[in-house]
Amino acid sequence: MEKDIKELNELVKKESAFINELSAEIGKVIVGQQYLISRMLIGLLSDGHILIEGVPGLAKTLSVKTLSSALDLKFQRIQFTPDLLPADLTGTLIFSPKDGTFSMKKGPLFTNLVLADEINRAPAKVQSALLEAMQEHQVTIGDTTYPLPAPFLVIATQNPIEQEGTYPLPEAQTDRFMLKLKITYPSKEEETQIIERMTGNKEIKINKTATPADIIRVKKVVNDLYVDEKVKNYVLDLVFATREPEKYKLGDLKNLISYGASPRASIYFIQAAKALAFINGRGYVTPEDVKLVGADILRHRVIVTYEAEAEEITSENIIKQIFDQIEVP
């Protein structure tokens, strides 16, 4: 076993060498936002889509666009609006009167990286069309099913400050997202750098550090990373503590949690922890990897009760209590 892990470590160090180069390229354009960039990489390496909540102007679009340039991935930004139709995402069949046939016009979903801007501004049928593509990695138009390119990652954003005229994503739909991120304002020092960088005339050139084929190859390596049984049991304890808190000496949370995390949470915990270990150049997963992705995986899966809302207790507070209580292997 030790020999296998040693070989795996050497393979991971070799395959993850491009990560530092990639971070340096992104850092030419983006100031700070290390948390956002690392989570986008986790999503890309583990086939997990991402929901971002943050106020406007925090370089969400620029970060995704820069990542796509550095990895030579095709990128599409879709602005979600109340009048959007499913065909505006997936594409449609166009009739040609000349020869009486239909031809297929592919929509913007046929790309590698999709930024679904303000996803909660579009009606449910459009959200459903996107979620089907996310889940199945394919789109059906008419009676024909078309596979989406690989790799395929959806990064959706929603604005936390303006809820008028929105169609909030139901909990069952947000569960399809591997991670939900909350990003905040930069520090004063970072914003000083942003001003200097963005108000100059110098054009920033992004060099390609990897290709889509490289991403597909390293994803297979990520899947092979070693996860000890103790780490798997730690993940299960964390997830089950959201469903049956009284069994983990967290009885005071029973009336605060309406619904706990689904089995998707357990799967995503392992996949995200493997991706994080790979990014850090390791061939095995540690409990620390699990802890670092914990809030992002559980944030939108722990649904609080009205009682918790009345006491201003958020899912974040509950997740912190669970991590403090569950013993780390």
ChimeraX attribute file (.defattr): number of C-alpha atoms within 10 A of each C-alpha:
attribute: neighborCount
match mode: 1-to-1
recipient: residues
	/A:1	7
	/A:2	7
	/A:3	8
	/A:4	11
	/A:5	15
	/A:6	14
	/A:7	13
	/A:8	19
	/A:9	19
	/A:10	15
	/A:11	15
	/A:12	24
	/A:13	17
	/A:14	11
	/A:15	19
	/A:16	19
	/A:17	14
	/A:18	15
	/A:19	18
	/A:20	13
	/A:21	16
	/A:22	19
	/A:23	17
	/A:24	16
	/A:25	21
	/A:26	25
	/A:27	17
	/A:28	13
	/A:29	19
	/A:30	23
	/A:31	18
	/A:32	17
	/A:33	18
	/A:34	13
	/A:35	11
	/A:36	18
	/A:37	19
	/A:38	16
	/A:39	21
	/A:40	22
	/A:41	18
	/A:42	26
	/A:43	25
	/A:44	23
	/A:45	27
	/A:46	23
	/A:47	22
	/A:48	24
	/A:49	23
	/A:50	26
	/A:51	23
	/A:52	22
	/A:53	19
	/A:54	18
	/A:55	17
	/A:56	14
	/A:57	9
	/A:58	15
	/A:59	14
	/A:60	23
	/A:61	17
	/A:62	14
	/A:63	20
	/A:64	21
	/A:65	20
	/A:66	21
	/A:67	23
	/A:68	21
	/A:69	21
	/A:70	21
	/A:71	19
	/A:72	17
	/A:73	23
	/A:74	17
	/A:75	20
	/A:76	19
	/A:77	17
	/A:78	17
	/A:79	13
	/A:80	22
	/A:81	17
	/A:82	15
	/A:83	10
	/A:84	17
	/A:85	17
	/A:86	18
	/A:87	16
	/A:88	16
	/A:89	21
	/A:90	22
	/A:91	19
	/A:92	18
	/A:93	14
	/A:94	11
	/A:95	12
	/A:96	10
	/A:97	8
	/A:98	6
	/A:99	7
	/A:100	7
	/A:101	10
	/A:102	12
	/A:103	10
	/A:104	13
	/A:105	13
	/A:106	17
	/A:107	15
	/A:108	18
	/A:109	29
	/A:110	24
	/A:111	18
	/A:112	21
	/A:113	25
	/A:114	23
	/A:115	24
	/A:116	22
	/A:117	21
	/A:118	19
	/A:119	27
	/A:120	24
	/A:121	24
	/A:122	23
	/A:123	20
	/A:124	17
	/A:125	12
	/A:126	24
	/A:127	23
	/A:128	14
	/A:129	18
	/A:130	20
	/A:131	18
	/A:132	15
	/A:133	20
	/A:134	21
	/A:135	13
	/A:136	10
	/A:137	19
	/A:138	17
	/A:139	23
	/A:140	15
	/A:141	16
	/A:142	9
	/A:143	5
	/A:144	8
	/A:145	10
	/A:146	13
	/A:147	12
	/A:148	17
	/A:149	16
	/A:150	17
	/A:151	20
	/A:152	23
	/A:153	25
	/A:154	26
	/A:155	24
	/A:156	23
	/A:157	24
	/A:158	22
	/A:159	17
	/A:160	13
	/A:161	10
	/A:162	9
	/A:163	12
	/A:164	7
	/A:165	11
	/A:166	17
	/A:167	15
	/A:168	17
	/A:169	18
	/A:170	10
	/A:171	13
	/A:172	11
	/A:173	12
	/A:174	17
	/A:175	19
	/A:176	19
	/A:177	26
	/A:178	27
	/A:179	31
	/A:180	24
	/A:181	21
	/A:182	16
	/A:183	15
	/A:184	11
	/A:185	13
	/A:186	14
	/A:187	9
	/A:188	9
	/A:189	10
	/A:190	14
	/A:191	14
	/A:192	12
	/A:193	13
	/A:194	16
	/A:195	10
	/A:196	9
	/A:197	17
	/A:198	12
	/A:199	8
	/A:200	8
	/A:201	7
	/A:202	8
	/A:203	9
	/A:204	10
	/A:205	11
	/A:206	18
	/A:207	15
	/A:208	16
	/A:209	19
	/A:210	17
	/A:211	15
	/A:212	17
	/A:213	14
	/A:214	13
	/A:215	18
	/A:216	14
	/A:217	13
	/A:218	17
	/A:219	18
	/A:220	12
	/A:221	20
	/A:222	26
	/A:223	15
	/A:224	14
	/A:225	23
	/A:226	19
	/A:227	16
	/A:228	13
	/A:229	10
	/A:230	13
	/A:231	19
	/A:232	17
	/A:233	12
	/A:234	19
	/A:235	23
	/A:236	16
	/A:237	22
	/A:238	26
	/A:239	25
	/A:240	18
	/A:241	25
	/A:242	26
	/A:243	19
	/A:244	18
	/A:245	21
	/A:246	13
	/A:247	11
	/A:248	16
	/A:249	13
	/A:250	17
	/A:251	13
	/A:252	10
	/A:253	20
	/A:254	17
	/A:255	13
	/A:256	21
	/A:257	22
	/A:258	16
	/A:259	16
	/A:260	20
	/A:261	21
	/A:262	17
	/A:263	12
	/A:264	15
	/A:265	24
	/A:266	19
	/A:267	14
	/A:268	22
	/A:269	26
	/A:270	22
	/A:271	23
	/A:272	31
	/A:273	27
	/A:274	29
	/A:275	30
	/A:276	28
	/A:277	22
	/A:278	27
	/A:279	23
	/A:280	16
	/A:281	19
	/A:282	24
	/A:283	27
	/A:284	22
	/A:285	23
	/A:286	19
	/A:287	17
	/A:288	14
	/A:289	20
	/A:290	24
	/A:291	17
	/A:292	13
	/A:293	19
	/A:294	23
	/A:295	20
	/A:296	22
	/A:297	25
	/A:298	28
	/A:299	20
	/A:300	23
	/A:301	27
	/A:302	24
	/A:303	20
	/A:304	21
	/A:305	17
	/A:306	14
	/A:307	13
	/A:308	18
	/A:309	12
	/A:310	8
	/A:311	9
	/A:312	10
	/A:313	15
	/A:314	17
	/A:315	22
	/A:316	15
	/A:317	11
	/A:318	22
	/A:319	19
	/A:320	12
	/A:321	13
	/A:322	21
	/A:323	16
	/A:324	10
	/A:325	14
	/A:326	16
	/A:327	11
	/A:328	14
	/A:329	10
